[in-house]
Amino acid sequence: MLKNKIVVITGGNGLLGREFCRSVSENNGIAIVADYEEKGQVFSKSLKNSFFCKMDITSESSIKNCLNIISKKYGKIDALVNN
C-alpha cells in the first residue's frame, strides 16, 4: 500500500515521529525524516527507505527549502504526517 510513496514526517526524529518513519519504511514507502535536529540524519540512515531533510516548522523559509529539496529529489509528496 505504501510502496514507493513519499511520506513527509515532521518531527521525524522525535518519539512518535520515529515510529511513523519506521512504519513507512517497513511498508516500502519512503520516509522523509523532517526534523530541525541534525541527529535525525543518523536515524534516517538506520532505515531502509528514508531521506533526512532539516526543517524547522516555525520557519516558513525552512519549510519551503525542505519542500524544494524533496520536490527536486522525488518530484512529489504523497502524504504528510504533521507530527
Protein Blocks (a to p, Z undefined) as FASTA:
>chain_A
ZZoiacddehklmmklmmmmmmmmmnopacddddfbfklmmmmmmpmbdcdddddfkbmk
lmmmmmmmmmmmnopafbdcdZZ
